[in-house]
Amino acid sequence: MAFHWKRCIGMVAAGAIALGLVACGSSSVESQLVPTRVIAFGDGHSDIGQSGARYTVNDANADLLNWTEQVARDYGLALKPAKEGGLSYAQGNTRVADLAQQVASFLQGNQFGESDLVLISAGTSDLIAIAQAVRAGDIARDAAPAQARDAGRALGQQVKAMIDQGGHNIVVAGTYDLGKSIWARDIGETALLSNLSRQFNDGLLYEMGDDGYGRRALYAEFEQFINWVIEEPRYYSIDNIDETVCTSTDAGSGIGIGAGEVNAALCTTGTLRSTEYDRYAFADKIHFTPHVHRELGRYVYNRIRDRW
């Protein structure tokens, strides 16, 4: 039975069948939300070029490289970086405290509307910084979980501030279990990073409450989806979850995990371990390949339709 349940929820995540949500026991209420705009804020998981590149394989000939673009397309909409006149303000290495500035930049010439769909990913950079501080001895190991939880609560409070500013239909990703990242495995800190991730998401959910601020916000459960990918990679046609497909090392601080590490923002078709990059889960030790992004976008789209 456990195996069949995993297969069922896997089909929902991949969007393999239109009735997957019903078949797995979820709500069958027909979606009423028809967004007229998709707006994105957040970190490298949602950056579609605001920082100059995407945190994945930057293949100029590929179609859809990021989950936020997949969600937008599923609604018949397009999404572009704010610097190109679009509505995606997400930028790599953004921490929760930086989100307010992204929102302020949006509000300088825009306002939230009832037919907007807002997508947010945050937390990864905060947790990387906390873990690095623990490893350096700057934060006591037993004090780190509380800091992660506080960061999650801060994200929830930022979402509430956006609602107070008129925001509707806000999808909040939180963080995936960074203990499952290649970085965590390489440095031998899977338990630490799993705990930090759990504490962060718990803090976020505490602030959002059971109904997501009166059903104005939705927790997207990145953690659950990425767990499926790592546990059942072949279901998603993924062969490699242990190596980065990109080989683009960064002499600087890059994605926050140290100098000389692979940085997907520098990754092109000329810096690949394999041309079949969608057979891999990870672009660098933290961020994902375009294939994972597209599947994630389909999963989030189904979650949105089930909610609104």
N, C-alpha and C positions, 0 to 999 in steps of 0.2 A: 504493500500500500504506500509506503514512504516513497518508493521510486515513482509510482504513477502520479503521486501528488506533485513531485518535483517536475515531472514532465508537463503536467497541467499548468502549473504556474509559469513554467518556462515558456509555454506557448503564449500565455498572456503577455509575458514580458517582450517576446519577439513580435507580437502582433500577428501570429501565424494564422489565427482564425478569427473571424469577425465576432463570433459569439463566445470567445474565450472567457470574457469576464463573467458571463452568466454560467458557463459550464463549470467554472471553478468556484461558484457559490457567491459571486459578488453581485452588486446591484445591477438591475436591468433597466433602470430609469434612463429614458432617452435624453441625451445631452441637449441642453437649451442654449449653451454658450456658443455664440458665433462672434468671435473677436474680430475687430476691425484693425487692430494693431497688436503686434507682439513687441514687448520691450524687455531688454535683458540687462541685468546687473550682475556683478560678481567677479570671479577669479579666472584662472587659466582654463578651468573646465568649460567656461562659457565664452571665452575670448575668441571672437571671430576675425580679429585683425586690428583691434583698437590699439594694441601695443606694437603693431607692425607685422605680426605673424600670428599663426594659431599654434596652440600647444598640442600638436598632433603632427601627422605627416602632411607637410604643405605641398600638396600635389595640385598644381595649377589646372590640370586636366580632369581632376576628379569632381564628382558631383556630391555636394553636401559633406562637409567635414566635421560638423559640430551638432550636438543634440538640440541646441536651441534653434538652429536652422531647420532641422527635421521637424520639430514641433510646428514651426511657422509654416513650412510647406504643407504639412498635413491639414492645416487650416486654409490653405490656398493663399498664404501670405509670404512675403519675403522679409529678410532681416539683414541689415548691413551695419557696419561699425558706425558709431556716432561721428567719427572724424570724416566719414564719407557721406555724411548727411543722414545716416540711419539712426536706429534706436537701440543699438547694442553698445552699452557703456562698459561692459565687462572687460577686465584687463588682468593679465597674468600677474601673479604674486600679490594680488589684492587680499588684504585682511579684512575682518569684519568691521573694524573701526574705520576703514577707508570707504565703505559702502555709502555712507552718508554724503560724501563728496560726489560720488557718481550720481546719486539721486538728485543732489543739488544742481549738478550740471544739466540733468534732464529738465528740472523744473525752471531753469532759467528761461527756456523758450517754449515749454510745454506744460501740460497739466494732465493728471490722471483722469481717465474716463471710465464709465461703467462697462464699456465694451472692450477695454484693454485686457490683454493677457500679459502678466508680468512674470518673468522667469529669473530666478536668483540661484546662484551657486556660491557658497562661501564656507570657510572653515578649514580647508586644506592647508592654506599657508599659515594660519594661526597654529595649527597642530604641529606642522613641521618646525616652526620657530620654538614652540614649547619643548618638543622632543630634543631639538638641538641644544637648548639651554640645559636640559637634564643631562645630556651626554657631556656637556662642557662643565658640569658641576655648578652652574649658575642658578639652577632651581633644584630643590630637593625632590627626589623621585616621588615621595609620598605627597608632595604639595602640587604636583603637576595635574592630577585629575581635576582638582578644584578649579584650576586656571582654565582647563579645557571646558568645564561646565559653565564657567562664567562667560567664556567666549560664545558658547552656544546660546546662553540667555541673552547676551548682547545682540546676537543676530535676531532672535525673536523680538526683542525690543525695537530693533530697526524696522522689522516688518510692521509692527504696530504703528510706528511713526509714519510709515508709508500709507497705511490705512487711514490714519488721521489726516494725511495730506490728500486723501481722495482715492487712494488705490483700491482696486477691486481685482479679484481673480489672480491672486499672487501665489505662484508656485515656488516653494522653497526647497532646495535640494539638500541642504546640510552637507555632510561629508560621507564618503564611502568609508568602509573599514580600512584605514591605512595600514593596519597590521597585515593586510593581504597584498600590499604593494611590494614591488620588487625591492624597493629601498629598505623597507622594514626587514625583509628577509636577509638582505645583504649585510645589514648592520647588527643583526641579531636582536632586534627590538620589536618583534611582532606583538608580544604581550603588551608592552607599553603603548604602542600606537593603536592597538585594538581598544585598549581601555580609554585612551584619550578620545578616540572617535566615538565610542559609546557615551562617554560623559558629555561630549559636545552635543551630540544629537539629543540626549536626554534633557540637557539644559534648554535647547531650542524647543522641544516638545512641551516642556514645563511652561514656558512662556506662551506658546500658542494655545494651550488648553485642548480639551477634547474636540472642540468644534472649530478650531482654527480661526479665532476671532470672529465668531458669528458666521462661519463658513466663507469668510472673505479670503482665507488663505488655505493652502494645501501643502502638506508635507509630502515631497515626491519620493522619498525612500530610495535614494541612490544606493544606500548601503545594501538593501535587499537585492536590487538588480545586479550590482557588481558581485555580490555573493554567488548569485546564480551563474554568472559568467565564469567565475573562478572555479566553482564546484562542478559545473557541467559545460566545459568549454566546447566540446565537440558538438553539442546541440546548436551552438552559434557558429559552427564551422571554423572554430579557432583551434589551432594546433599547439600554440606556444604561449604559455602564461608565465614563463620563467625568464625570458630575455626581452630586452627592448628591441624593437625593430629598427629604431633609429640609432645611428652611430655618431651623431653630431654633438661632440663634447664641447663644453663651455668652460673657458679658462677662468671666467668670473664666478659670481655667486649663483648665477643661473636660476634654477627653480627653488633655491633655498637649501638644498641638501649638500652643498659643498662645491668647491672648485674642481674642475676636471671631470664633472659628471655630464651625462647626456642631457641635453636640453631640447625638448621637442620643438620649441619655438624656432630653433635653428635647423630643423630637419626638413630636407627636401627629398625629391626622388633620387638625388645624387648622393645621399648620405643614409642609405638603407642597408640593413643586413640581408634583406630579401626583397625582391620586387613584389612579392605576394604579401604586401604588408597587412592586408586585412585578415591574414591567417594568424596574426599576433593580437594579443589583448593590449599590450602596453607599447606606447610610442617611446616614452622615457620611463624612468623608474616610478613615476607618479601619475602621469597623464596617459590617456588612452588613444587607440588608433581610430581612424574614421569609421570603421565598421562597428566598433563598440559604441561610438557616439550615435550612429544612426539607429542601432537597436535600442539604445537608451532613450532616444527621442521618441521612438514608437511606443515604448513602455510608458513614458511620461504622458504622451498624448492620450493613451487609453485611461490612465489615472485621471487626467483632467476631464475627459468625457464622462467618466463614471461619477465624478464629483459635481460637475456643473452642467 
